[in-house]
Amino acid sequence: MYQKLKVLFMNIDIEFDASGKIIPLYKGKEITMEDSPYMIFLATTGMCSAVYVRAFFNQREMSLENVSLTQMIHYDQTTNMVGQMEVKVNLPEDFPTKYNKAIKAVVDQCPVKKHLVSPPTITVTTNFDSKVEV
């Protein structure tokens, strides 16, 4: 018997303010430390990508006006795990198309994305470990 997957699609929007500050939003509300650590964790992929997009635009003295990112997350409610993420760079209409491949290559440099593709091993220890007998 097949079980129907319960997939939730979540979007985290990443915007730049007038000074270039990166602002992550979920359902129009800024994600901050008062929110769940998990939402902050999810937002870091888009925020890291935004750092590289901002650097790309700044190096070329291009305005960040009308530039944003949308991080689309496929969340499997059955396993409580993210199954897939897509980072979409929303570019202004006057963005030079010759830079399309370059902007995607820049976003691919994000170390947060690289760590999710090849995750580290995580070990939990306490300060009592050396005191505990096996």
N, CA, C and O atoms as a printed pandas DataFrame, in Angstrom:
     atom_number atom_name residue_name chain_id  residue_number  x_coord  y_coord  z_coord
0              1         N          MET        A               1    0.839   -1.181    0.000
1              2        CA          MET        A               1    0.000    0.000    0.000
2              3         C          MET        A               1    0.883    1.242    0.000
3              4         O          MET        A               1    1.854    1.322    0.752
4              5         N          TYR        A               2    0.548    2.189   -0.829
5              6        CA          TYR        A               2    1.342    3.400   -0.966
6              7         C          TYR        A               2    0.849    4.471    0.001
7              8         O          TYR        A               2   -0.352    4.668    0.188
8              9         N          GLN        A               3    1.817    5.154    0.607
9             10        CA          GLN        A               3    1.486    6.252    1.510
10            11         C          GLN        A               3    1.647    7.564    0.746
11            12         O          GLN        A               3    2.675    7.798    0.110
12            13         N          LYS        A               4    0.644    8.401    0.810
13            14        CA          LYS        A               4    0.701    9.684    0.128
14            15         C          LYS        A               4    1.625   10.626    0.896
15            16         O          LYS        A               4    1.477   10.807    2.104
16            17         N          LEU        A               5    2.571   11.216    0.188
17            18        CA          LEU        A               5    3.496   12.155    0.807
18            19         C          LEU        A               5    2.786   13.456    1.145
19            20         O          LEU        A               5    1.968   13.960    0.375
20            21         N          LYS        A               6    3.113   13.977    2.296
21            22        CA          LYS        A               6    2.583   15.273    2.703
22            23         C          LYS        A               6    3.718   16.277    2.590
23            24         O          LYS        A               6    4.544   16.397    3.495
24            25         N          VAL        A               7    3.754   16.998    1.476
25            26        CA          VAL        A               7    4.830   17.942    1.226
26            27         C          VAL        A               7    4.298   19.356    1.385
27            28         O          VAL        A               7    3.285   19.731    0.793
28            29         N          LEU        A               8    4.992   20.120    2.184
29            30        CA          LEU        A               8    4.674   21.516    2.406
30            31         C          LEU        A               8    5.676   22.341    1.609
31            32         O          LEU        A               8    6.879   22.091    1.679
32            33         N          PHE        A               9    5.202   23.299    0.871
33            34        CA          PHE        A               9    6.076   24.171    0.104
34            35         C          PHE        A               9    6.186   25.495    0.843
35            36         O          PHE        A               9    5.189   26.189    1.044
36            37         N          MET        A              10    7.390   25.838    1.242
37            38        CA          MET        A              10    7.638   27.070    1.982
38            39         C          MET        A              10    8.559   27.958    1.155
39            40         O          MET        A              10    9.501   27.480    0.523
40            41         N          ASN        A              11    8.276   29.249    1.166
41            42        CA          ASN        A              11    9.161   30.217    0.517
42            43         C          ASN        A              11    9.728   31.159    1.559
43            44         O          ASN        A              11    8.998   31.709    2.383
44            45         N          ILE        A              12   11.021   31.335    1.515
45            46        CA          ILE        A              12   11.681   32.365    2.308
46            47         C          ILE        A              12   12.182   33.394    1.312
47            48         O          ILE        A              12   12.961   33.074    0.413
48            49         N          ASP        A              13   11.733   34.628    1.474
49            50        CA          ASP        A              13   12.156   35.710    0.594
50            51         C          ASP        A              13   13.329   36.435    1.228
51            52         O          ASP        A              13   13.333   36.703    2.429
52            53         N          ILE        A              14   14.315   36.746    0.418
53            54        CA          ILE        A              14   15.489   37.481    0.878
54            55         C          ILE        A              14   15.516   38.796    0.113
55            56         O          ILE        A              14   15.572   38.818   -1.117
56            57         N          GLU        A              15   15.477   39.887    0.860
57            58        CA          GLU        A              15   15.483   41.218    0.242
58            59         C          GLU        A              15   16.684   42.009    0.742
59            60         O          GLU        A              15   17.321   41.648    1.732
60            61         N          PHE        A              16   16.976   43.085    0.040
61            62        CA          PHE        A              16   18.028   44.019    0.429
62            63         C          PHE        A              16   17.366   45.338    0.787
63            64         O          PHE        A              16   16.480   45.795    0.064
64            65         N          ASP        A              17   17.780   45.970    1.903
65            66        CA          ASP        A              17   17.254   47.302    2.191
66            67         C          ASP        A              17   18.088   48.323    1.416
67            68         O          ASP        A              17   18.975   47.940    0.653
68            69         N          ALA        A              18   17.819   49.605    1.599
69            70        CA          ALA        A              18   18.483   50.665    0.832
70            71         C          ALA        A              18   20.001   50.661    1.032
71            72         O          ALA        A              18   20.745   51.082    0.147
72            73         N          SER        A              19   20.459   50.185    2.200
73            74        CA          SER        A              19   21.900   50.159    2.466
74            75         C          SER        A              19   22.545   48.842    2.037
75            76         O          SER        A              19   23.759   48.682    2.164
76            77         N          GLY        A              20   21.752   47.900    1.533
77            78        CA          GLY        A              20   22.277   46.610    1.094
78            79         C          GLY        A              20   22.205   45.533    2.155
79            80         O          GLY        A              20   22.677   44.417    1.936
80            81         N          LYS        A              21   21.611   45.852    3.324
81            82        CA          LYS        A              21   21.462   44.847    4.385
82            83         C          LYS        A              21   20.545   43.730    3.898
83            84         O          LYS        A              21   19.543   43.984    3.229
84            85         N          ILE        A              22   20.892   42.504    4.237
85            86        CA          ILE        A              22   20.133   41.319    3.824
86            87         C          ILE        A              22   19.039   41.059    4.851
87            88         O          ILE        A              22   19.305   40.978    6.050
88            89         N          ILE        A              23   17.797   40.928    4.367
89            90        CA          ILE        A              23   16.646   40.730    5.248
90            91         C          ILE        A              23   15.891   39.478    4.809
91            92         O          ILE        A              23   15.326   39.449    3.716
92            93         N          PRO        A              24   15.877   38.428    5.663
93            94        CA          PRO        A              24   15.105   37.224    5.342
94            95         C          PRO        A              24   13.663   37.381    5.836
95            96         O          PRO        A              24   13.428   37.856    6.947
96            97         N          LEU        A              25   12.710   36.982    5.007
97            98        CA          LEU        A              25   11.290   37.112    5.344
98            99         C          LEU        A              25   10.558   35.791    5.126
99           100         O          LEU        A              25   10.795   35.087    4.145
100          101         N          TYR        A              26    9.674   35.474    6.051
101          102        CA          TYR        A              26    8.778   34.328    5.878
102          103         C          TYR        A              26    7.366   34.844    6.071
103          104         O          TYR        A              26    7.024   35.375    7.128
104          105         N          LYS        A              27    6.551   34.685    5.042
105          106        CA          LYS        A              27    5.169   35.192    5.040
106          107         C          LYS        A              27    5.134   36.683    5.376
107          108         O          LYS        A              27    4.251   37.155    6.092
108          109         N          GLY        A              28    6.121   37.414    4.837
109          110        CA          GLY        A              28    6.161   38.865    5.005
110          111         C          GLY        A              28    6.746   39.356    6.308
111          112         O          GLY        A              28    6.874   40.565    6.502
112          113         N          LYS        A              29    7.109   38.445    7.220
113          114        CA          LYS        A              29    7.662   38.820    8.525
114          115         C          LYS        A              29    9.155   38.503    8.544
115          116         O          LYS        A              29    9.577   37.427    8.118
116          117         N          GLU        A              30    9.948   39.454    9.043
117          118        CA          GLU        A              30   11.386   39.232    9.125
118          119         C          GLU        A              30   11.701   38.082   10.077
119          120         O          GLU        A              30   11.135   37.997   11.167
120          121         N          ILE        A              31   12.603   37.203    9.662
121          122        CA          ILE        A              31   13.052   36.099   10.508
122          123         C          ILE        A              31   14.174   36.640   11.393
123          124         O          ILE        A              31   15.177   37.150   10.895
124          125         N          THR        A              32   13.998   36.525   12.689
125          126        CA          THR        A              32   14.988   37.025   13.650
126          127         C          THR        A              32   15.315   35.935   14.666
127          128         O          THR        A              32   14.777   34.830   14.588
128          129         N          MET        A              33   16.182   36.239   15.606
129          130        CA          MET        A              33   16.557   35.287   16.651
130          131         C          MET        A              33   15.376   34.927   17.551
131          132         O          MET        A              33   15.410   33.895   18.222
132          133         N          GLU        A              34   14.342   35.752   17.577
133          134        CA          GLU        A              34   13.157   35.429   18.373
134          135         C          GLU        A              34   12.344   34.303   17.736
135          136         O          GLU        A              34   11.487   33.702   18.385
136          137         N          ASP        A              35   12.615   34.029   16.483
137          138        CA          ASP        A              35   11.924   32.941   15.789
138          139         C          ASP        A              35   12.618   31.620   16.094
139          140         O          ASP        A              35   13.625   31.579   16.801
140          141         N          SER        A              36   12.081   30.577   15.565
141          142        CA          SER        A              36   12.635   29.239   15.747
142          143         C          SER        A              36   14.048   29.156   15.162
143          144         O          SER        A              36   14.300   29.674   14.075
144          145         N          PRO        A              37   14.968   28.507   15.881
145          146        CA          PRO        A              37   16.314   28.304   15.322
146          147         C          PRO        A              37   16.259   27.560   13.989
147          148         O          PRO        A              37   17.120   27.750   13.129
148          149         N          TYR        A              38   15.264   26.729   13.824
149          150        CA          TYR        A              38   15.126   25.981   12.575
150          151         C          TYR        A              38   14.846   26.910   11.396
151          152         O          TYR        A              38   15.394   26.716   10.311
152          153         N          MET        A              39   13.999   27.914   11.601
153          154        CA          MET        A              39   13.710   28.875   10.523
154          155         C          MET        A              39   14.959   29.687   10.186
155          156         O          MET        A              39   15.210   30.005    9.023
156          157         N          ILE        A              40   15.725   30.013   11.200
157          158        CA          ILE        A              40   16.979   30.735   10.953
158          159         C          ILE        A              40   17.924   29.843   10.153
159          160         O          ILE        A              40   18.558   30.295    9.199
160          161         N          PHE        A              41   18.012   28.578   10.548
161          162        CA          PHE        A              41   18.838   27.612    9.821
162          163         C          PHE        A              41   18.407   27.527    8.355
163          164         O          PHE        A              41   19.243   27.586    7.453
164          165         N          LEU        A              42   17.109   27.390    8.125
165          166        CA          LEU        A              42   16.616   27.306    6.747
166          167         C          LEU        A              42   16.945   28.567    5.959
167          168         O          LEU        A              42   17.302   28.490    4.783
168          169         N          ALA        A              43   16.827   29.716    6.593
169          170        CA          ALA        A              43   17.058   30.990    5.902
170          171         C          ALA        A              43   18.523   31.208    5.540
171          172         O          ALA        A              43   18.818   32.004    4.649
172          173         N          THR        A              44   19.448   30.519    6.211
173          174        CA          THR        A              44   20.862   30.787    5.956
174          175         C          THR        A              44   21.300   30.444    4.535
175          176         O          THR        A              44   22.231   31.064    4.020
176          177         N          THR        A              45   20.668   29.495    3.903
177          178        CA          THR        A              45   21.036   29.182    2.514
178          179         C          THR        A              45   20.753   30.375    1.609
179          180         O          THR        A              45   21.606   30.768    0.813
180          181         N          GLY        A              46   19.567   30.948    1.727
181          182        CA          GLY        A              46   19.223   32.117    0.925
182          183         C          GLY        A              46   20.026   33.345    1.313
183          184         O          GLY        A              46   20.422   34.132    0.453
184          185         N          MET        A              47   20.268   33.511    2.619
185          186        CA          MET        A              47   21.032   34.670    3.078
186          187         C          MET        A              47   22.482   34.597    2.612
187          188         O          MET        A              47   23.053   35.608    2.203
188          189         N          CYS        A              48   23.080   33.412    2.671
189          190        CA          CYS        A              48   24.447   33.228    2.188
190          191         C          CYS        A              48   24.505   33.520    0.678
191          192         O          CYS        A              48   25.427   34.182    0.201
192          193         N          SER        A              49   23.525   33.026   -0.049
193          194        CA          SER        A              49   23.458   33.293   -1.486
194          195         C          SER        A              49   23.363   34.797   -1.744
195          196         O          SER        A              49   23.969   35.313   -2.682
196          197         N          ALA        A              50   22.600   35.491   -0.904
197          198        CA          ALA        A              50   22.431   36.936   -1.055
198          199         C          ALA        A              50   23.739   37.690   -0.833
199          200         O          ALA        A              50   23.972   38.721   -1.465
200          201         N          VAL        A              51   24.589   37.189    0.055
201          202        CA          VAL        A              51   25.902   37.814    0.273
202          203         C          VAL        A              51   26.695   37.813   -1.027
203          204         O          VAL        A              51   27.324   38.811   -1.379
204          205         N          TYR        A              52   26.664   36.698   -1.734
205          206        CA          TYR        A              52   27.400   36.577   -2.989
206          207         C          TYR        A              52   26.763   37.404   -4.101
207          208         O          TYR        A              52   27.470   37.980   -4.929
208          209         N          VAL        A              53   25.440   37.467   -4.126
209          210        CA          VAL        A              53   24.747   38.310   -5.115
210          211         C          VAL        A              53   25.100   39.781   -4.869
211          212         O          VAL        A              53   25.400   40.518   -5.809
212          213         N          ARG        A              54   25.064   40.197   -3.608
213          214        CA          ARG        A              54   25.392   41.586   -3.266
214          215         C          ARG        A              54   26.820   41.924   -3.705
215          216         O          ARG        A              54   27.055   42.990   -4.275
216          217         N          ALA        A              55   27.771   41.028   -3.444
217          218        CA          ALA        A              55   29.163   41.260   -3.844
218          219         C          ALA        A              55   29.272   41.379   -5.372
219          220         O          ALA        A              55   29.995   42.235   -5.882
220          221         N          PHE        A              56   28.554   40.519   -6.089
221          222        CA          PHE        A              56   28.546   40.553   -7.553
222          223         C          PHE        A              56   28.086   41.919   -8.063
223          224         O          PHE        A              56   28.714   42.514   -8.939
224          225         N          PHE        A              57   26.982   42.402   -7.501
225          226        CA          PHE        A              57   26.439   43.692   -7.919
226          227         C          PHE        A              57   27.359   44.843   -7.515
227          228         O          PHE        A              57   27.571   45.773   -8.293
228          229         N          ASN        A              58   27.904   44.781   -6.304
229          230        CA          ASN        A              58   28.795   45.846   -5.844
230          231         C          ASN        A              58   30.063   45.929   -6.682
231          232         O          ASN        A              58   30.525   47.029   -6.984
232          233         N          GLN        A              59   30.636   44.791   -7.065
233          234        CA          GLN        A              59   31.854   44.775   -7.885
234          235         C          GLN        A              59   31.631   45.435   -9.244
235          236         O          GLN        A              59   32.560   45.984   -9.837
236          237         N          ARG        A              60   30.416   45.378   -9.721
237          238        CA          ARG        A              60   30.093   45.955  -11.031
238          239         C          ARG        A              60   29.406   47.313  -10.909
239          240         O          ARG        A              60   28.933   47.878  -11.895
240          241         N          GLU        A              61   29.361   47.823   -9.678
241          242        CA          GLU        A              61   28.711   49.102   -9.382
242          243         C          GLU        A              61   27.285   49.147   -9.923
243          244         O          GLU        A              61   26.847   50.152  -10.484
244          245         N          MET        A              62   26.569   48.028   -9.742
245          246        CA          MET        A              62   25.178   47.915  -10.161
246          247         C          MET        A              62   24.285   48.055   -8.930
247          248         O          MET        A              62   24.661   47.647   -7.832
248          249         N          SER        A              63   23.113   48.629   -9.121
249          250        CA          SER        A              63   22.168   48.830   -8.030
250          251         C          SER        A              63   21.485   47.520   -7.648
251          252         O          SER        A              63   21.182   46.687   -8.502
252          253         N          LEU        A              64   21.248   47.356   -6.335
253          254        CA          LEU        A              64   20.500   46.194   -5.838
254          255         C          LEU        A              64   18.988   46.433   -5.862
255          256         O          LEU        A              64   18.211   45.573   -5.447
256          257         N          GLU        A              65   18.584   47.587   -6.344
257          258        CA          GLU        A              65   17.158   47.889   -6.418
258          259         C          GLU        A              65   16.483   46.857   -7.322
259          260         O          GLU        A              65   16.969   46.563   -8.414
260          261         N          ASN        A              66   15.375   46.319   -6.862
261          262        CA          ASN        A              66   14.590   45.298   -7.579
262          263         C          ASN        A              66   15.309   43.950   -7.683
263          264         O          ASN        A              66   14.974   43.129   -8.536
264          265         N          VAL        A              67   16.295   43.726   -6.814
265          266        CA          VAL        A              67   16.967   42.428   -6.745
266          267         C          VAL        A              67   16.514   41.762   -5.451
267          268         O          VAL        A              67   16.510   42.390   -4.392
268          269         N          SER        A              68   16.136   40.505   -5.535
269          270        CA          SER        A              68   15.771   39.729   -4.353
270          271         C          SER        A              68   16.040   38.260   -4.654
271          272         O          SER        A              68   16.368   37.888   -5.781
272          273         N          LEU        A              69   15.897   37.450   -3.637
273          274        CA          LEU        A              69   16.033   36.003   -3.814
274          275         C          LEU        A              69   14.822   35.338   -3.187
275          276         O          LEU        A              69   14.260   35.837   -2.211
276          277         N          THR        A              70   14.428   34.221   -3.747
277          278        CA          THR        A              70   13.366   33.410   -3.169
278          279         C          THR        A              70   13.926   32.016   -2.971
279          280         O          THR        A              70   14.386   31.374   -3.915
280          281         N          GLN        A              71   13.881   31.561   -1.734
281          282        CA          GLN        A              71   14.335   30.220   -1.415
282          283         C          GLN        A              71   13.097   29.344   -1.268
283          284         O          GLN        A              71   12.324   29.492   -0.321
284          285         N          MET        A              72   12.921   28.430   -2.218
285          286        CA          MET        A              72   11.763   27.549   -2.215
286          287         C          MET        A              72   12.152   26.234   -1.556
287          288         O          MET        A              72   13.115   25.583   -1.962
288          289         N          ILE        A              73   11.392   25.852   -0.534
289          290        CA          ILE        A              73   11.719   24.685    0.275
290          291         C          ILE        A              73   10.594   23.662    0.164
291          292         O          ILE        A              73    9.428   23.983    0.391
292          293         N          HIS        A              74   10.949   22.448   -0.182
293          294        CA          HIS        A              74    9.995   21.334   -0.202
294          295         C          HIS        A              74   10.218   20.579    1.105
295          296         O          HIS        A              74   11.239   19.916    1.284
296          297         N          TYR        A              75    9.263   20.687    2.003
297          298        CA          TYR        A              75    9.369   20.109    3.338
298          299         C          TYR        A              75    8.419   18.926    3.452
299          300         O          TYR        A              75    7.206   19.076    3.302
300          301         N          ASP        A              76    8.979   17.748    3.719
301          302        CA          ASP        A              76    8.191   16.527    3.831
302          303         C          ASP        A              76    7.672   16.402    5.264
303          304         O          ASP        A              76    8.444   16.144    6.187
304          305         N          GLN        A              77    6.379   16.584    5.443
305          306        CA          GLN        A              77    5.783   16.536    6.778
306          307         C          GLN        A              77    5.766   15.119    7.349
307          308         O          GLN        A              77    5.627   14.946    8.560
308          309         N          THR        A              78    5.902   14.120    6.506
309          310        CA          THR        A              78    5.940   12.736    6.981
310          311         C          THR        A              78    7.249   12.468    7.725
311          312         O          THR        A              78    7.252   11.834    8.780
312          313         N          THR        A              79    8.358   12.954    7.167
313          314        CA          THR        A              79    9.674   12.720    7.778
314          315         C          THR        A              79   10.156   13.911    8.600
315          316         O          THR        A              79   11.147   13.803    9.322
316          317         N          ASN        A              80    9.466   15.043    8.497
317          318        CA          ASN        A              80    9.891   16.298    9.134
318          319         C          ASN        A              80   11.276   16.726    8.655
319          320         O          ASN        A              80   12.089   17.232    9.427
320          321         N          MET        A              81   11.523   16.513    7.371
321          322        CA          MET        A              81   12.813   16.860    6.778
322          323         C          MET        A              81   12.603   17.637    5.487
323          324         O          MET        A              81   11.593   17.477    4.802
324          325         N          VAL        A              82   13.568   18.471    5.172
325          326        CA          VAL        A              82   13.574   19.168    3.894
326          327         C          VAL        A              82   14.054   18.195    2.834
327          328         O          VAL        A              82   15.100   17.564    2.989
328          329         N          GLY        A              83   13.294   18.072    1.761
329          330        CA          GLY        A              83   13.663   17.166    0.686
330          331         C          GLY        A              83   14.400   17.856   -0.439
331          332         O          GLY        A              83   15.243   17.251   -1.101
332          333         N          GLN        A              84   14.085   19.126   -0.658
333          334        CA          GLN        A              84   14.687   19.851   -1.772
334          335         C          GLN        A              84   14.620   21.337   -1.490
335          336         O          GLN        A              84   13.675   21.816   -0.864
336          337         N          MET        A              85   15.631   22.072   -1.957
337          338        CA          MET        A              85   15.641   23.534   -1.895
338          339         C          MET        A              85   16.034   24.082   -3.253
339          340         O          MET        A              85   16.847   23.499   -3.970
340          341         N          GLU        A              86   15.448   25.194   -3.583
341          342        CA          GLU        A              86   15.830   25.913   -4.799
342          343         C          GLU        A              86   16.008   27.372   -4.421
343          344         O          GLU        A              86   15.159   27.949   -3.741
344          345         N          VAL        A              87   17.101   27.965   -4.856
345          346        CA          VAL        A              87   17.328   29.390   -4.638
346          347         C          VAL        A              87   17.159   30.083   -5.985
347          348         O          VAL        A              87   17.905   29.830   -6.931
348          349         N          LYS        A              88   16.170   30.957   -6.049
349          350        CA          LYS        A              88   15.904   31.700   -7.277
350          351         C          LYS        A              88   16.351   33.145   -7.076
351          352         O          LYS        A              88   15.926   33.804   -6.128
352          353         N          VAL        A              89   17.205   33.632   -7.966
353          354        CA          VAL        A              89   17.649   35.015   -7.925
354          355         C          VAL        A              89   16.715   35.812   -8.827
355          356         O          VAL        A              89   16.648   35.583  -10.035
356          357         N          ASN        A              90   16.001   36.747   -8.222
357          358        CA          ASN        A              90   15.056   37.591   -8.957
358          359         C          ASN        A              90   15.788   38.858   -9.377
359          360         O          ASN        A              90   16.120   39.705   -8.547
360          361         N          LEU        A              91   16.032   38.972  -10.674
361          362        CA          LEU        A              91   16.834   40.062  -11.222
362          363         C          LEU        A              91   15.950   41.122  -11.868
363          364         O          LEU        A              91   14.862   40.811  -12.353
364          365         N          PRO        A              92   16.412   42.372  -11.878
365          366        CA          PRO        A              92   15.629   43.431  -12.528
366          367         C          PRO        A              92   15.595   43.227  -14.049
367          368         O          PRO        A              92   16.470   42.578  -14.621
368          369         N          GLU        A              93   14.592   43.782  -14.671
369          370        CA          GLU        A              93   14.407   43.635  -16.128
370          371         C          GLU        A              93   15.615   44.112  -16.924
371          372         O          GLU        A              93   15.900   43.574  -17.994
372          373         N          ASP        A              94   16.331   45.119  -16.415
373          374        CA          ASP        A              94   17.467   45.675  -17.163
374          375         C          ASP        A              94   18.793   44.972  -16.832
375          376         O          ASP        A              94   19.856   45.450  -17.228
376          377         N          PHE        A              95   18.740   43.851  -16.118
377          378        CA          PHE        A              95   19.946   43.098  -15.804
378          379         C          PHE        A              95   20.550   42.556  -17.098
379          380         O          PHE        A              95   19.838   41.952  -17.901
380          381         N          PRO        A              96   21.862   42.762  -17.315
381          382        CA          PRO        A              96   22.488   42.273  -18.554
382          383         C          PRO        A              96   22.445   40.745  -18.641
383          384         O          PRO        A              96   22.988   40.061  -17.773
384          385         N          THR        A              97   21.816   40.219  -19.663
385          386        CA          THR        A              97   21.677   38.765  -19.804
386          387         C          THR        A              97   23.022   38.069  -19.932
387          388         O          THR        A              97   23.115   36.868  -19.678
388          389         N          LYS        A              98   24.057   38.785  -20.316
389          390        CA          LYS        A              98   25.388   38.177  -20.438
390          391         C          LYS        A              98   25.908   37.697  -19.073
391          392         O          LYS        A              98   26.826   36.879  -19.014
392          393         N          TYR        A              99   25.326   38.203  -17.983
393          394        CA          TYR        A              99   25.741   37.819  -16.637
394          395         C          TYR        A              99   24.879   36.710  -16.020
395          396         O          TYR        A              99   25.084   36.358  -14.858
396          397         N          ASN        A             100   23.935   36.161  -16.760
397          398        CA          ASN        A             100   23.028   35.157  -16.191
398          399         C          ASN        A             100   23.777   33.936  -15.645
399          400         O          ASN        A             100   23.536   33.516  -14.513
400          401         N          LYS        A             101   24.685   33.369  -16.447
401          402        CA          LYS        A             101   25.467   32.214  -15.994
402          403         C          LYS        A             101   26.369   32.604  -14.824
403          404         O          LYS        A             101   26.537   31.831  -13.881
404          405         N          ALA        A             102   26.937   33.784  -14.885
405          406        CA          ALA        A             102   27.874   34.239  -13.856
406          407         C          ALA        A             102   27.190   34.388  -12.502
407          408         O          ALA        A             102   27.762   34.009  -11.480
408          409         N          ILE        A             103   25.979   34.933  -12.478
409          410        CA          ILE        A             103   25.286   35.122  -11.200
410          411         C          ILE        A             103   24.958   33.768  -10.572
411          412         O          ILE        A             103   25.022   33.623   -9.352
412          413         N          LYS        A             104   24.609   32.781  -11.391
413          414        CA          LYS        A             104   24.333   31.442  -10.864
414          415         C          LYS        A             104   25.617   30.796  -10.336
415          416         O          LYS        A             104   25.593   30.117   -9.309
416          417         N          ALA        A             105   26.724   31.005  -11.026
417          418        CA          ALA        A             105   28.009   30.461  -10.575
418          419         C          ALA        A             105   28.443   31.102   -9.258
419          420         O          ALA        A             105   29.022   30.434   -8.401
420          421         N          VAL        A             106   28.166   32.385   -9.099
421          422        CA          VAL        A             106   28.499   33.097   -7.863
422          423         C          VAL        A             106   27.699   32.520   -6.697
423          424         O          VAL        A             106   28.254   32.283   -5.624
424          425         N          VAL        A             107   26.406   32.294   -6.898
425          426        CA          VAL        A             107   25.563   31.736   -5.836
426          427         C          VAL        A             107   26.016   30.317   -5.477
427          428         O          VAL        A             107   25.925   29.915   -4.317
428          429         N          ASP        A             108   26.495   29.570   -6.446
429          430        CA          ASP        A             108   26.978   28.210   -6.182
430          431         C          ASP        A             108   28.199   28.191   -5.259
431          432         O          ASP        A             108   28.537   27.137   -4.720
432          433         N          GLN        A             109   28.858   29.318   -5.068
433          434        CA          GLN        A             109   30.021   29.394   -4.176
434          435         C          GLN        A             109   29.632   29.437   -2.702
435          436         O          GLN        A             109   30.498   29.292   -1.839
436          437         N          CYS        A             110   28.370   29.630   -2.399
437          438        CA          CYS        A             110   27.901   29.761   -1.018
438          439         C          CYS        A             110   28.314   28.544   -0.191
439          440         O          CYS        A             110   27.924   27.425   -0.523
440          441         N          PRO        A             111   29.097   28.735    0.882
441          442        CA          PRO        A             111   29.524   27.592    1.683
442          443         C          PRO        A             111   28.391   26.911    2.459
443          444         O          PRO        A             111   28.496   25.727    2.781
444          445         N          VAL        A             112   27.325   27.630    2.761
445          446        CA          VAL        A             112   26.182   26.993    3.435
446          447         C          VAL        A             112   25.581   25.943    2.510
447          448         O          VAL        A             112   25.294   24.826    2.940
448          449         N          LYS        A             113   25.393   26.293    1.257
449          450        CA          LYS        A             113   24.868   25.341    0.269
450          451         C          LYS        A             113   25.799   24.139    0.146
451          452         O          LYS        A             113   25.341   22.997    0.107
452          453         N          LYS        A             114   27.101   24.394    0.086
453          454        CA          LYS        A             114   28.067   23.307   -0.046
454          455         C          LYS        A             114   28.016   22.366    1.164
455          456         O          LYS        A             114   28.162   21.154    1.011
456          457         N          HIS        A             115   27.812   22.914    2.351
457          458        CA          HIS        A             115   27.738   22.074    3.547
458          459         C          HIS        A             115   26.465   21.227    3.572
459          460         O          HIS        A             115   26.464   20.128    4.126
460          461         N          LEU        A             116   25.398   21.725    2.983
461          462        CA          LEU        A             116   24.175   20.935    2.928
462          463         C          LEU        A             116   24.301   19.803    1.909
463          464         O          LEU        A             116   23.728   18.728    2.089
464          465         N          VAL        A             117   25.048   20.052    0.851
465          466        CA          VAL        A             117   25.257   19.024   -0.163
466          467         C          VAL        A             117   26.152   17.910    0.390
467          468         O          VAL        A             117   25.911   16.730    0.134
468          469         N          SER        A             118   27.180   18.291    1.145
469          470        CA          SER        A             118   28.093   17.328    1.780
470          471         C          SER        A             118   28.159   17.645    3.270
471          472         O          SER        A             118   29.098   18.300    3.724
472          473         N          PRO        A             119   27.173   17.187    4.031
473          474        CA          PRO        A             119   27.092   17.593    5.443
474          475         C          PRO        A             119   28.217   17.018    6.295
475          476         O          PRO        A             119   28.726   15.929    6.033
476          477         N          PRO        A             120   28.592   17.778    7.323
477          478        CA          PRO        A             120   29.614   17.274    8.242
478          479         C          PRO        A             120   29.023   16.231    9.188
479          480         O          PRO        A             120   27.805   16.131    9.331
480          481         N          THR        A             121   29.884   15.466    9.824
481          482        CA          THR        A             121   29.468   14.569   10.887
482          483         C          THR        A             121   29.332   15.409   12.153
483          484         O          THR        A             121   30.198   16.237   12.437
484          485         N          ILE        A             122   28.268   15.212   12.910
485          486        CA          ILE        A             122   28.048   15.971   14.135
486          487         C          ILE        A             122   28.058   14.997   15.310
487          488         O          ILE        A             122   27.325   14.008   15.313
488          489         N          THR        A             123   28.880   15.281   16.290
489          490        CA          THR        A             123   28.991   14.463   17.494
490          491         C          THR        A             123   28.545   15.307   18.682
491          492         O          THR        A             123   28.877   16.489   18.764
492          493         N          VAL        A             124   27.800   14.711   19.594
493          494        CA          VAL        A             124   27.357   15.413   20.795
494          495         C          VAL        A             124   28.175   14.898   21.976
495          496         O          VAL        A             124   28.254   13.692   22.208
496          497         N          THR        A             125   28.779   15.817   22.714
497          498        CA          THR        A             125   29.538   15.467   23.914
498          499         C          THR        A             125   29.110   16.386   25.051
499          500         O          THR        A             125   28.431   17.388   24.828
500          501         N          THR        A             126   29.513   16.038   26.270
501          502        CA          THR        A             126   29.299   16.915   27.422
502          503         C          THR        A             126   30.616   17.037   28.189
503          504         O          THR        A             126   31.568   16.298   27.940
504          505         N          ASN        A             127   30.649   17.968   29.108
505          506        CA          ASN        A             127   31.840   18.126   29.927
506          507         C          ASN        A             127   32.017   16.971   30.921
507          508         O          ASN        A             127   33.065   16.862   31.558
508          509         N          PHE        A             128   31.012   16.117   31.054
509          510        CA          PHE        A             128   31.096   14.965   31.948
510          511         C          PHE        A             128   31.645   13.712   31.266
511          512         O          PHE        A             128   31.894   12.709   31.935
512          513         N          ASP        A             129   31.833   13.756   29.968
513          514        CA          ASP        A             129   32.249   12.557   29.239
514          515         C          ASP        A             129   33.486   11.899   29.819
515          516         O          ASP        A             129   33.540   10.671   29.881
516          517         N          SER        A             130   34.466   12.652   30.240
517          518        CA          SER        A             130   35.695   12.064   30.760
518          519         C          SER        A             130   35.495   11.467   32.172
519          520         O          SER        A             130   36.319   10.683   32.643
520          521         N          LYS        A             131   34.404   11.846   32.826
521          522        CA          LYS        A             131   34.124   11.367   34.183
522          523         C          LYS        A             131   33.273   10.099   34.180
523          524         O          LYS        A             131   33.226    9.370   35.171
524          525         N          VAL        A             132   32.601    9.842   33.052
525          526        CA          VAL        A             132   31.671    8.717   32.979
526          527         C          VAL        A             132   32.442    7.450   32.656
527          528         O          VAL        A             132   33.256    7.417   31.734
528          529         N          GLU        A             133   32.166    6.390   33.443
529          530        CA          GLU        A             133   32.786    5.097   33.170
530          531         C          GLU        A             133   31.960    4.366   32.122
531          532         O          GLU        A             133   30.731    4.433   32.127
532          533         N          VAL        A             134   32.625    3.689   31.254
533          534        CA          VAL        A             134   31.939    2.958   30.186
534          535         C          VAL        A             134   31.415    1.650   30.680
535          536         O          VAL        A             134   30.808    0.900   29.916
